[in-house]
């Protein structure tokens, strides 16, 4: 392969662009590939050294690197080379993974340049490798840190002006993972007033490259008001913005926990004696100031070097950004809004770096007219604690898990929001307080764990039972480990807990449910079975065994297809395949099994599927109800139905004959009465003959109605006609006048004359006559009797109410038998118990129903629901 090396060297001499390329890119490997002889490729020694190999042990062939590149990246590399060779405008610049000789992953940025002939055809390709493994590790670590610290990322596609939000950014906004913001919607999350600030800052960054770092408030998708830190940066090239990006951080719960603890715990005397704190004294009225030597030493000076000393000495050495905060806190003391002055500030060290100082004080005296006079305070160097604590504090507070940080006395330094929520500490100021004070139920075993941890021992437990002070049982998963101030000094304990009480309860409940299922399966009154994906029987219960005659072992050698009736198999298999492929989640059908003895078993089958957490099918559950007896009963009923149809046909023929014959006799009677009145007109005034004529007319009407019934076919509803209920009621009342007068019963017709119903004339006539006759027959003799007819509309019905004040019916004892055949209730010798039975059937035949209300010795109201002709 030496000719390729020689050729490359000659190209470098002739073409300076290749040399420039090598300088820019060839950091961790170089290769040169003959595309005309694709089995020939030269790789320089550094190429192999980066991957842990010696150049002399590796062949100069593409297969040598193709065997150690990550399989997922090989296709990417080959396709990228092909695209670059086919189109010189397409760059070959990719990131791939190789397997190091020791088995680790090496991340490589691979860039390539094709060498082309006069016709533009790629003949060779030159490639350069850069090892970016360390950068990828740092990127991964950064992503993990961002998640822990609740720091999100955002970037705007300047071509489409479409923002991209990282996972954490979406969490902060409380939007779904698939949410895609636009510029307008993204800015609309900001609170009124803050929206103007972010819009100005965004525009300035886009147009002028002005970076911004703002703390603003947003209103999340769920309506929560939240403080965030928004940082925006832009990159420009030739005066044009080429990139706009930044970070987004939730700072709602940020607290200065350690400083609050120091402010509460330390006293001035202990600071002066035991902590080497700097002290200061200030005459507020004159500006005269006194510092001690330690005050100067904290920032690298001697007291002499700072002479002359005044309040301006402090102002000049303090970070400008902290002066405002300090002045505000001092003013609160001067205005007696606060008793103590407490401020963190940065002071410039003699060497030029910034030192974090905890500045605390108190006004110790006042002038006669109430003005502040003398103020005394201390400086404590908190740089080291500040640096260490700020690294961990934000992580702990925003951690999604329940985490707490303690000092060496197991006093709280920080706690995550989930810790506060899990242990119901909301509203309590726990910082600086003992963990044992917050939870007095903590026993000696836990205290030993804490002390072991302070000696450097980390411990954890996946399940532990804990009895709370209120007696409740809590299951937790926990871990403790020490945290360090420096390499050798333990600063305290970090504790992690996860409340798994609900999970344990769910596990117990699941055990109970599984036991209950087994009991139900074995003892169910219906057949139950489990089948695999292929339809083979896995398990059956005793009921199914009795139903089919097979035992479980016999069925395990069969599928459901083997015992299904051939005529039912196609539909069953079709539904089973739909269930198997997820088109349905259950099905039910009637089918036939073949019993072990060859007989047919009619069943109703219900089948459903059970899947695992990965949505894979575990098995099918079937429930099987034996309806063989029901099917046999259906056959018997069908036989009875056939007999009934035949009888109905005979009855219809009988009705035809009766209707025809009665019509002849009725016509003869009508003609005789006509001839009698014609020969003797004076007889028309005879009351008895008038009643005879009325009876003849009524008989003629009854025969006409009977003829209507005879002409009806089986589709009764299509033959219903509109009937004026008022007129039919009047006719019925006229027919019963003699009977009503004899019984001294008053019949009142309050039916609306316009009310019309759908029905059969004969049935409506019969219904009215039956109810009115019964009301007259069972009137109460000890009071004036009446029957009242009224109507009202309800939904699709016109409701006819027939109310009397007669004997009434005891519905508690006789209500269920009221409309039965041959049922009598008042001992009348002429009662046959057929009237209400016929009436109820007539009402239901024309689409209605009957309701009844009655009380003994007070009366009865029948409500007859008839189809309203006006609906």
C-alpha positions in Angstrom: 0.0 0.0 0.0 3.1 2.3 -0.1 2.0 3.8 -3.4 -1.0 5.4 -1.7 1.2 7.0 0.9 3.5 8.3 -1.8 0.6 9.5 -3.8 -0.9 11.3 -0.8 2.4 13.0 -0.1 2.7 14.1 -3.7 -0.8 15.5 -3.5 0.1 17.4 -0.4 3.0 19.0 -2.2 0.9 19.9 -5.2 -2.3 21.0 -3.6 -2.1 23.3 -0.6 -5.8 22.9 0.2 -5.1 19.3 1.2 -2.4 20.3 3.5 -4.7 23.0 5.0 -7.3 20.3 5.5 -4.9 18.0 7.3 -3.9 20.9 9.6 -7.5 21.6 10.5 -8.8 18.1 10.9 -6.2 15.3 11.2 -5.9 15.3 14.9 -6.5 11.7 15.9 -6.2 9.7 12.7 -5.9 9.9 8.9 -7.0 7.6 6.2 -6.9 7.5 2.4 -9.2 5.2 0.4 -8.8 4.0 -3.2 -12.4 4.1 -4.5 -11.3 2.5 -7.8 -9.8 -0.4 -5.8 -12.1 -0.4 -2.8 -10.3 -3.1 -0.9 -7.3 -0.8 -0.6 -7.2 1.8 2.1 -4.3 3.3 4.1 -4.6 4.4 7.7 -1.9 6.3 9.6 -0.5 4.9 12.9 -2.4 7.6 14.9 -5.7 6.3 13.5 -5.0 2.9 15.1 -3.4 4.3 18.3 -6.6 6.3 19.0 -8.5 3.0 19.0 -5.9 1.1 21.0 -4.3 -0.9 18.2 -0.8 -1.0 16.8 -0.6 -0.1 13.1 1.5 -3.1 12.2 -1.1 -5.5 13.5 -3.9 -4.0 11.4 -4.4 -4.6 7.7 -4.8 -1.6 5.4 -8.3 -2.6 4.3 -11.7 -1.1 4.9 -12.8 -4.3 6.6 -10.4 -3.6 9.4 -12.2 -0.5 10.6 -15.7 -1.8 9.5 -15.3 -4.7 12.0 -14.8 -2.4 15.0 -17.2 0.5 14.2 -20.5 0.4 16.1 -23.0 -1.6 14.0 -25.6 1.3 14.3 -23.1 3.7 12.8 -21.7 1.6 10.0 -24.6 2.3 7.7 -24.5 6.0 8.5 -20.8 6.1 7.5 -21.2 4.2 4.3 -24.2 6.3 3.2 -22.5 9.6 4.0 -19.4 8.5 1.9 -21.7 7.6 -1.0 -23.6 10.9 -0.8 -20.4 12.9 -0.8 -18.9 10.9 -3.7 -22.0 11.4 -5.8 -22.4 15.1 -5.0 -19.3 17.2 -4.1 -21.7 19.8 -2.6 -22.6 17.3 0.1 -20.2 17.4 3.0 -18.9 14.2 4.7 -18.9 15.3 8.4 -20.3 12.7 10.9 -19.9 11.5 14.5 -19.6 7.7 14.9 -18.6 5.2 17.6 -15.8 2.8 17.5 -15.0 -0.1 19.9 -11.6 0.4 21.5 -9.4 -2.6 21.8 -10.2 -2.6 25.6 -13.9 -2.8 24.8 -14.8 0.8 25.6 -16.6 3.2 23.3 -14.5 5.9 21.4 -16.5 8.8 20.0 -15.0 10.0 16.7 -15.8 13.0 14.6 -15.0 11.9 11.1 -14.6 14.4 8.2 -13.8 13.4 4.6 -12.7 15.0 1.3 -13.2 13.3 -2.1 -10.4 13.5 -4.7 -11.9 13.7 -8.2 -10.6 13.4 -11.7 -11.0 15.9 -14.5 -14.5 14.7 -15.1 -15.5 15.2 -11.5 -15.6 11.5 -10.6 -14.5 10.6 -7.1 -11.3 8.4 -7.3 -10.1 8.7 -3.8 -11.4 9.9 -0.5 -9.2 11.4 2.3 -10.5 11.2 5.9 -9.5 12.6 9.2 -10.6 11.6 12.8 -10.9 13.6 15.9 -11.4 11.8 19.2 -14.4 13.6 21.0 -15.0 11.0 23.6 -14.2 13.3 26.5 -16.5 15.9 25.0 -19.4 13.4 24.7 -18.9 12.3 28.3 -19.0 15.9 29.4 -22.2 16.5 27.3 -23.8 13.5 29.0 -22.8 14.8 32.4 -24.1 18.2 31.6 -27.5 16.8 30.6 -27.7 14.9 33.9 -26.7 18.0 35.8 -29.3 20.1 34.0 -32.0 17.6 34.8 -31.0 17.6 38.5 -30.7 21.4 38.7 -33.9 21.9 36.6 -32.1 23.8 34.0 -33.6 23.6 30.5 -32.3 24.5 27.1 -33.9 26.4 24.2 -32.9 27.3 20.6 -34.7 29.1 17.8 -34.5 27.8 14.2 -33.8 31.1 12.5 -35.0 29.8 9.1 -38.5 29.0 10.4 -38.5 31.0 13.6 -39.6 27.8 15.3 -38.4 27.4 18.9 -37.0 24.1 20.3 -37.5 23.3 24.0 -35.6 20.7 25.8 -37.3 18.2 28.1 -36.6 20.2 31.2 -37.9 23.4 29.6 -41.2 21.7 28.9 -41.3 20.4 32.5 -40.9 23.9 33.8 -43.7 25.2 31.6 -45.8 22.2 32.6 -46.6 21.3 29.0 -46.8 17.7 27.5 -43.6 16.2 26.0 -45.0 16.4 22.5 -45.8 20.2 22.8 -44.4 22.3 20.0 -44.2 26.0 20.9 -44.0 28.9 18.5 -42.5 32.3 19.3 -45.9 33.9 20.1 -47.1 31.1 22.4 -43.7 30.9 24.1 -43.7 34.6 25.0 -47.3 34.4 26.1 -46.4 32.3 29.1 -44.7 35.3 30.7 -46.7 37.4 33.2 -48.0 40.7 32.1 -45.2 43.3 32.4 -42.5 40.6 32.3 -43.7 39.7 28.8 -42.6 43.2 27.6 -39.2 42.8 29.2 -38.6 39.4 27.6 -39.8 40.6 24.2 -37.4 43.6 24.2 -34.5 41.4 25.4 -35.3 38.7 22.7 -35.5 41.3 19.9 -32.2 43.0 21.1 -30.5 39.6 21.1 -31.8 38.8 17.6 -31.0 42.1 16.0 -27.9 43.3 17.9 -26.5 40.3 19.6 -27.2 41.7 23.0 -27.2 38.8 25.6 -29.7 38.8 28.4 -30.0 37.2 31.8 -33.4 37.9 33.4 -35.4 36.6 36.4 -39.1 36.8 35.4 -42.4 35.2 36.2 -44.3 32.9 34.0 -47.8 31.4 34.2 -47.5 27.7 33.4 -49.9 25.7 31.3 -51.5 24.5 34.5 -52.0 28.1 35.7 -49.1 28.1 38.3 -47.2 31.3 38.8 -43.5 30.5 38.7 -40.2 32.4 38.9 -37.7 31.5 36.2 -34.3 32.6 35.1 -34.1 33.1 31.3 -30.7 33.5 29.6 -30.4 34.3 25.9 -27.3 34.3 23.7 -26.8 34.9 20.0 -24.0 34.3 17.5 -23.4 36.6 14.6 -21.5 36.2 11.3 -21.0 39.1 8.9 -23.5 41.1 10.8 -26.2 38.4 10.6 -27.5 36.4 13.5 -26.7 32.8 12.8 -27.8 31.2 16.1 -30.1 32.2 19.0 -30.2 30.0 22.1 -30.1 30.0 25.8 -31.1 28.3 29.1 -34.3 28.3 31.2 -34.2 27.5 34.9 -36.9 27.1 37.6 -35.8 29.3 40.6 -39.1 29.3 42.4 -37.9 27.5 45.5 -34.3 28.8 45.7 -33.4 29.6 49.2 -30.2 30.5 51.1 -30.5 27.6 53.5 -27.0 27.5 55.0 -26.8 31.3 55.6 -30.1 31.2 57.3 -28.8 28.4 59.5 -25.7 30.4 60.4 -27.7 33.5 61.2 -29.9 31.6 63.6 -27.3 29.5 65.3 -24.2 31.7 65.8 -24.0 34.4 68.4 -21.8 37.3 68.4 -19.6 36.2 71.3 -19.0 32.7 69.7 -18.1 34.4 66.4 -15.5 36.6 68.0 -14.0 33.9 70.1 -14.2 30.7 68.1 -14.6 31.5 64.3 -12.0 34.2 63.7 -14.7 36.4 62.3 -13.9 40.0 61.3 -15.7 42.7 63.2 -16.7 46.2 62.3 -18.2 49.2 64.1 -19.8 52.0 62.3 -21.0 55.5 63.4 -23.9 55.9 61.1 -24.1 59.7 61.7 -20.4 60.5 61.1 -19.3 57.6 58.9 -16.4 56.8 61.2 -15.6 53.0 61.0 -13.5 50.6 62.9 -12.4 47.2 61.5 -10.4 44.5 63.3 -7.4 42.7 61.8 -9.3 39.6 60.9 -11.7 41.8 58.8 -8.7 42.9 56.7 -7.2 39.4 56.6 -10.3 37.8 55.0 -9.6 39.8 51.9 -5.8 39.4 52.0 -4.8 42.7 53.6 -3.4 43.9 56.8 -5.3 46.6 58.6 -2.5 49.0 58.1 -2.6 48.5 54.3 -6.2 49.7 54.3 -5.6 53.0 56.2 -7.2 55.4 56.2 -10.4 53.4 57.0 -13.9 54.7 56.6 -17.2 53.3 55.4 -16.0 54.0 51.9 -13.3 51.4 52.4 -16.0 48.8 52.6 -18.0 50.3 49.7 -14.9 50.4 47.4 -14.0 46.7 48.1 -17.5 45.3 47.8 -18.9 44.0 44.5 -21.1 46.7 42.9 -24.0 44.3 42.4 -24.1 43.6 46.2 -24.1 47.2 47.4 -27.7 47.8 46.6 -28.9 44.7 48.4 -26.7 45.7 51.4 -28.1 49.2 51.5 -31.7 48.0 51.4 -31.1 45.7 54.4 -29.4 48.4 56.4 -32.2 50.8 55.7 -34.7 48.2 57.0 -32.7 48.2 60.3 -32.6 52.0 60.4 -36.4 52.2 59.8 -36.8 49.5 62.5 -38.4 47.1 60.1 -35.8 44.6 60.9 -33.8 44.1 64.1 -30.8 42.4 62.5 -28.8 43.2 59.4 -27.8 40.1 57.4 -26.3 40.1 53.9 -24.1 38.0 51.6 -21.7 40.0 49.6 -18.6 39.6 47.5 -15.4 41.5 48.4 -12.4 41.8 46.2 -9.4 40.0 47.5 -5.9 41.7 47.4 -5.0 39.0 44.7 -8.0 40.1 42.6 -10.4 37.3 43.1 -13.8 37.6 44.9 -14.3 36.4 48.4 -17.8 35.6 49.7 -18.5 37.3 53.0 -21.4 36.9 55.4 -22.0 40.4 56.7 -24.2 40.6 59.8 -24.9 43.3 62.3 -27.3 45.2 64.6 -27.9 48.8 65.5 -26.8 49.0 69.1 -27.7 52.7 69.9 -29.9 55.5 68.7 -29.7 59.3 69.0 -32.0 61.2 71.3 -34.2 62.1 68.4 -34.5 58.4 67.3 -31.9 58.3 64.6 -29.6 55.3 64.3 -26.2 56.0 65.8 -23.9 53.0 66.3 -24.0 49.7 64.4 -21.9 46.7 65.2 -21.3 43.6 63.1 -19.1 40.8 61.8 -17.7 39.5 58.6 -17.3 35.7 58.1 -15.5 34.2 55.1 -18.0 31.8 53.6 -16.4 31.4 50.2 -15.7 27.7 50.6 -19.1 26.8 52.1 -20.8 29.0 49.5 -19.1 27.3 46.6 -19.7 23.8 47.9 -23.2 24.5 49.1 -24.4 26.3 46.0 -23.3 23.3 43.9 -25.4 20.9 45.9 -28.2 23.2 47.2 -29.8 23.7 43.9 -29.6 20.1 43.0 -31.2 19.0 46.2 -34.1 21.6 46.2 -35.1 20.8 42.6 -34.4 17.1 42.7 -37.5 15.0 41.7 -36.8 12.6 44.5 -37.1 13.1 48.3 -33.6 14.2 49.3 -32.4 16.1 52.4 -29.0 17.4 53.3 -27.8 17.5 56.9 -24.8 18.8 58.8 -22.7 16.7 61.2 -25.3 17.3 63.9 -28.1 16.0 61.6 -29.5 19.5 61.3 -31.3 20.4 58.1 -29.2 22.3 55.5 -31.5 21.7 52.5 -34.4 19.6 51.5 -36.1 18.9 48.1 -39.7 19.9 47.5 -40.6 16.2 47.3 -39.1 15.6 50.7 -41.3 18.5 52.0 -44.4 17.1 50.3 -43.8 13.4 51.2 -43.3 14.1 54.9 -46.0 16.8 55.0 -43.6 19.6 56.1 -45.2 22.3 54.0 -45.3 25.6 55.9 -42.6 24.5 58.5 -39.3 26.1 58.7 -37.0 23.1 59.1 -33.7 24.6 58.0 -31.3 24.6 60.9 -33.5 22.3 63.0 -32.6 18.8 64.1 -34.0 15.9 62.1 -34.8 14.2 65.4 -36.8 17.3 66.5 -38.9 17.2 63.3 -39.4 13.4 63.7 -39.2 12.5 67.4 -40.3 8.9 66.5 -36.9 8.2 65.0 -35.3 5.3 66.9 -31.8 4.4 67.9 -31.3 2.2 64.9 -31.7 5.2 62.6 -29.4 7.3 64.8 -26.7 4.6 64.5 -27.1 4.7 60.7 -26.5 8.4 60.7 -23.5 8.1 62.9 -22.0 5.4 60.7 -22.6 7.6 57.7 -20.7 10.5 59.4 -17.8 8.0 59.6 -17.9 7.5 55.9 -20.2 4.5 55.5 -22.9 4.6 52.8 -26.0 2.4 53.3 -29.2 1.7 51.5 -32.3 -0.5 51.8 -34.9 -1.3 49.1 -37.7 -2.0 51.6 -38.0 -0.8 55.2 -40.9 -0.6 57.6 -41.3 2.6 59.6 -43.9 3.3 62.3 -44.8 7.0 62.3 -45.6 9.0 65.5 -49.3 8.9 64.7 -49.1 5.1 64.6 -49.4 4.7 60.8 -47.2 2.3 58.9 -44.9 3.6 56.2 -42.8 1.6 53.8 -39.8 3.4 52.4 -36.8 2.8 50.2 -33.8 4.7 51.4 -30.2 5.5 51.1 -27.6 7.6 53.1 -24.2 8.7 52.2 -21.7 11.3 53.5 -21.1 14.6 51.7 -17.6 16.2 51.9 -16.4 19.8 52.4 -13.1 18.8 50.9 -11.3 15.6 50.1 -10.9 14.4 53.7 -13.6 16.4 55.6 -17.2 15.1 55.9 -19.6 17.9 56.1 -22.7 15.9 56.9 -25.2 13.4 55.5 -27.3 13.3 52.3 -30.3 11.1 52.7 -32.6 9.8 50.0 -36.0 8.2 50.6 -38.8 7.0 48.4 -42.2 6.3 50.0 -43.3 2.9 48.6 -46.3 2.5 51.0 -48.8 2.6 48.1 -46.7 0.2 46.1 -46.6 -2.3 49.0 -50.4 -1.9 49.5 -50.9 -2.5 45.7 -48.7 -5.6 45.9 -50.7 -7.0 48.8 -54.0 -6.2 47.0 -52.6 -7.8 43.8 -51.9 -11.0 45.9 -55.4 -10.9 47.2 -56.8 -10.3 43.7 -54.8 -13.2 42.3 -56.0 -15.5 45.0 -59.6 -14.3 44.5 -59.3 -14.9 40.7 -58.0 -18.4 41.3 -60.9 -19.1 43.6 -63.4 -17.6 41.2 -61.9 -19.5 38.3 -62.0 -22.9 40.0 -65.5 -22.5 41.5 -67.2 -20.5 38.9 -70.7 -21.7 37.9 -69.8 -21.1 34.2 -67.1 -22.6 32.2 -63.8 -20.8 32.2 -60.5 -21.4 30.4 -57.1 -20.0 29.6 -55.7 -20.4 26.0 -52.4 -19.5 24.5 -51.7 -17.4 21.4 -52.3 -20.5 19.2 -55.6 -21.3 20.7 -54.4 -24.2 22.7 -56.0 -24.9 26.1 -53.8 -24.1 29.0 -56.2 -24.5 31.9 -59.9 -25.2 32.4 -62.2 -25.2 35.4 -64.4 -28.1 36.6 -67.6 -26.6 35.1 -66.1 -26.6 31.6 -64.8 -30.2 32.2 -68.4 -31.2 33.1 -69.8 -29.3 30.1 -67.5 -30.8 27.5 -66.5 -34.2 29.0 -62.8 -33.6 28.5 -60.3 -33.3 31.4 -57.5 -30.7 31.4 -54.8 -33.0 30.2 -56.9 -34.2 27.2 -57.7 -30.6 26.2 -54.0 -29.6 26.3 -53.5 -31.7 23.2 -56.3 -29.9 21.4 -57.1 -26.3 20.2 -60.5 -24.7 20.4 -60.8 -25.4 16.6 -60.8 -29.1 17.2 -64.0 -29.2 19.3 -65.9 -26.3 17.5 -68.8 -27.3 15.2 -67.6 -26.9 11.6 -70.4 -24.5 10.7 -69.4 -22.1 13.5 -65.6 -22.3 13.0 -65.2 -19.5 10.4 -66.8 -16.7 12.4 -65.0 -17.9 15.6 -61.6 -17.9 14.0 -62.2 -14.5 12.4 -63.0 -12.9 15.7 -60.1 -14.7 17.4 -57.6 -13.3 14.8 -59.1 -9.8 15.3 -58.5 -10.2 19.0 -54.9 -11.6 18.4 -54.0 -8.6 16.2 -55.4 -6.0 18.5 -58.3 -4.9 16.3 -60.7 -5.6 19.2 -60.2 -6.2 22.9 -62.9 -8.8 23.4 -65.7 -10.6 21.6 -68.9 -12.6 22.3 -70.8 -15.0 20.1 -73.1 -18.0 20.2 -71.6 -21.2 18.9 -71.6 -25.0 19.2 -69.0 -27.3 20.8 -68.9 -31.0 20.2 -69.0 -33.0 23.4 -66.5 -35.8 24.0 -69.4 -38.2 23.5 -70.3 -36.6 20.1 -73.4 -34.6 21.3 -73.8 -30.9 20.5 -73.3 -28.3 23.3 -74.8 -24.9 22.6 -72.9 -22.2 24.3 -72.3 -18.4 24.5 -68.6 -17.6 24.4 -67.0 -14.5 25.7 -63.2 -14.1 25.0 -60.8 -11.4 26.1 -57.0 -10.9 26.1 -54.5 -10.4 28.9 -51.2 -8.5 28.1 -48.0 -7.8 29.9 -46.4 -4.4 30.7 -44.9 -4.4 27.2 -48.2 -4.9 25.5 -47.4 -8.5 24.6 -50.1 -11.2 24.8 -49.8 -13.5 27.8 -53.0 -15.5 27.3 -56.7 -15.4 26.4 -59.5 -15.7 29.0 -62.7 -17.3 27.8 -66.0 -17.6 29.7 -68.5 -20.2 28.4 -72.2 -20.5 29.3 -74.0 -23.7 28.4 -77.3 -22.7 26.8 -78.2 -26.2 25.5 -81.3 -26.3 27.8 -82.3 -22.9 26.6 -82.0 -23.9 23.0 -84.1 -27.0 23.6 -86.7 -24.7 25.3 -86.6 -22.5 22.3 -87.5 -25.4 20.1 -90.5 -26.3 22.4 -91.6 -22.6 22.3 -91.4 -22.6 18.5 -93.5 -25.6 18.4 -96.1 -24.0 20.7 -95.9 -20.9 18.5 -96.7 -22.9 15.4 -99.7 -24.4 17.2 -100.8 -20.9 18.4 -100.6 -19.5 14.8 -102.8 -22.4 13.6 -105.3 -21.7 16.3 -105.3 -18.0 15.5 -106.0 -18.8 11.9 -109.0 -20.9 12.9 -110.2 -18.2 15.3 -110.0 -15.6 12.5 -112.1 -17.8 10.3 -114.6 -18.2 13.2 -114.7 -14.5 13.6 -115.4 -14.1 9.9 -118.4 -16.5 10.2 -119.7 -14.8 13.3 -119.4 -11.4 11.9 -121.2 -12.4 8.7 -124.1 -14.2 10.4 -124.7 -11.6 13.1 -124.7 -8.8 10.5 -127.7 -10.6 8.8 -129.7 -11.0 12.0 -128.9 -7.4 13.0 -130.1 -6.1 9.7 -133.4 -8.1 10.1 -134.0 -6.7 13.5 -133.3 -3.1 12.3 -135.7 -3.6 9.3 -138.5 -5.0 11.6 -138.2 -1.9 13.9 -138.3 0.4 10.9 -141.5 -1.3 9.5 -143.1 -1.3 13.0 -142.5 2.5 13.3 -143.7 3.1 9.7 -147.0 1.2 10.3 -147.5 2.7 13.8 -145.7 6.1 14.0 -147.2 6.7 17.5 -145.0 3.9 18.9 -141.9 6.0 18.3 -142.8 7.8 21.5 -142.7 4.5 23.5 -139.7 4.5 25.8 -139.3 0.8 25.8 -139.4 0.6 22.0 -136.9 3.5 21.9 -134.5 1.5 24.1 -135.0 -1.5 21.8 -134.1 0.7 18.8 -131.0 2.0 20.6 -129.9 -1.5 21.5 -130.4 -2.5 17.8 -128.2 0.5 16.7 -125.6 -0.4 19.2 -125.6 -4.0 18.1 -125.1 -2.8 14.5 -122.1 -0.7 15.7 -120.6 -3.6 17.6 -120.9 -5.9 14.5 -119.2 -3.1 12.5 -116.3 -2.9 15.0 -116.0 -6.7 15.0 -115.7 -6.6 11.3 -112.9 -4.0 11.6 -111.0 -6.5 13.9 -111.5 -9.3 11.4 -110.0 -7.1 8.6 -106.8 -6.3 10.6 -103.6 -8.2 9.5 -100.8 -9.0 11.8 -99.2 -5.6 11.4 -101.7 -3.9 13.9 -99.7 -0.7 14.2 -100.0 0.1 10.5 -103.8 -0.2 10.7 -104.3 2.2 13.6 -106.7 5.1 12.8 -107.3 8.5 14.4 -110.2 8.3 16.9 -111.9 11.2 18.7 -111.8 10.0 22.3 -114.5 12.5 23.5 -117.1 11.2 21.0 -116.4 7.6 21.8 -116.7 8.3 25.5 -120.0 10.1 24.9 -121.3 7.0 22.9 -120.3 4.7 25.7 -121.9 6.9 28.4 -125.2 6.9 26.3 -125.1 3.1 26.1 -124.7 2.8 29.9 -127.2 5.5 30.8 -129.9 3.1 31.9 -127.4 1.0 34.0 -125.8 4.2 35.5 -129.2 5.7 36.4 -130.3 2.4 38.0 -127.1 2.4 40.2 -127.4 6.1 40.9 -123.9 6.8 39.5 -123.1 10.1 37.8 -120.7 9.9 34.8 -118.8 13.1 34.1 -117.0 13.5 30.7 -114.3 16.1 31.1 -112.3 14.8 28.0 -111.1 17.6 25.7 -113.4 17.4 22.7 -110.4 17.9 20.4 -108.3 15.0 21.9 -107.6 12.2 19.4 -105.8 9.0 19.8 -104.5 6.2 17.5 -106.3 3.0 17.9 -108.9 0.5 16.7 -112.4 1.6 17.0 -113.7 -1.7 18.5 -110.9 -1.7 21.0 -111.4 1.9 22.2 -115.2 1.2 22.5 -114.5 -2.0 24.4 -112.0 -0.3 26.7 -114.4 2.6 27.6 -117.3 0.2 28.2 -115.3 -2.1 30.4 -113.9 0.6 32.7 -117.2 2.4 32.9 -119.2 -0.8 33.5 -116.8 -1.8 36.3 -117.0 1.7 37.9 -120.8 1.4 37.9 -120.9 -2.2 39.1 -118.6 -1.5 42.1 -120.0 1.8 43.2 -120.2 2.5 46.9 -123.9 2.4 48.1 -123.3 4.6 51.2 -122.3 7.8 49.3 -123.2 9.6 46.1 -121.2 7.9 43.4 -119.5 9.3 40.4 -117.1 8.4 37.5 -115.0 11.2 36.0 -113.1 10.9 32.6 -110.2 13.4 32.0 -107.1 13.5 29.7 -103.7 15.0 29.7 -100.6 14.7 27.5 -97.4 13.0 28.5 -94.5 12.4 26.0 -96.0 10.4 23.0 -99.2 9.5 25.0 -102.6 11.0 25.6 -103.4 9.7 29.1 -107.1 8.9 29.9 -107.8 9.0 33.6 -111.0 7.2 34.8 -111.6 8.1 38.5 -114.4 6.8 40.7 -115.2 6.9 44.4 -116.4 3.3 44.6 -115.3 0.3 46.7 -111.6 0.5 45.7 -109.1 -2.4 45.5 -106.5 -3.5 48.0 -103.4 -3.3 45.7 -101.0 -4.7 48.4 -102.8 -8.1 48.3 -104.5 -8.1 44.9 -102.4 -5.7 42.8 -100.3 -8.4 41.1 -103.5 -10.3 40.1 -105.5 -7.3 39.0 -105.2 -7.9 35.2 -105.1 -11.7 35.4 -107.7 -13.9 33.7 -110.6 -15.1 35.9 -109.6 -12.8 38.8 -112.5 -11.4 40.8 -112.2 -9.1 43.9 -115.6 -8.1 45.3 -117.7 -11.4 45.3 -120.2 -10.3 42.7 -122.1 -13.4 41.4 -122.0 -12.2 37.8 -118.3 -11.4 37.8 -116.3 -13.5 35.5 -112.8 -12.0 35.9 -112.3 -11.5 32.2 -113.0 -7.8 31.6 -109.7 -6.2 32.9 -107.7 -9.0 31.3 -109.2 -8.3 27.8 -108.9 -4.5 28.4 -105.2 -4.7 29.3 -104.4 -6.8 26.2 -106.4 -4.4 23.9 -104.6 -1.4 25.3 -101.1 -3.0 24.8 -102.1 -4.2 21.3 -102.6 -0.6 20.2 -99.3 0.5 21.8 -100.5 1.7 25.2 -100.2 0.7 28.8 -102.3 0.9 32.1 -101.4 2.2 35.5 -103.7 2.0 38.6 -104.0 3.8 41.9 -106.6 2.6 44.4 -107.5 2.6 48.1 -110.2 0.5 49.7 -113.5 2.4 50.4 -112.1 5.5 48.8 -112.0 4.8 45.1 -109.9 3.9 42.1 -108.1 5.8 39.3 -107.1 4.0 36.1 -104.5 5.8 33.8 -104.8 4.5 30.3 -101.8 5.5 28.1 -103.0 5.8 24.5 -100.9 6.9 21.5 -101.5 10.6 20.9 -102.6 11.2 17.3 -101.2 14.7 17.4 -97.6 13.5 18.1 
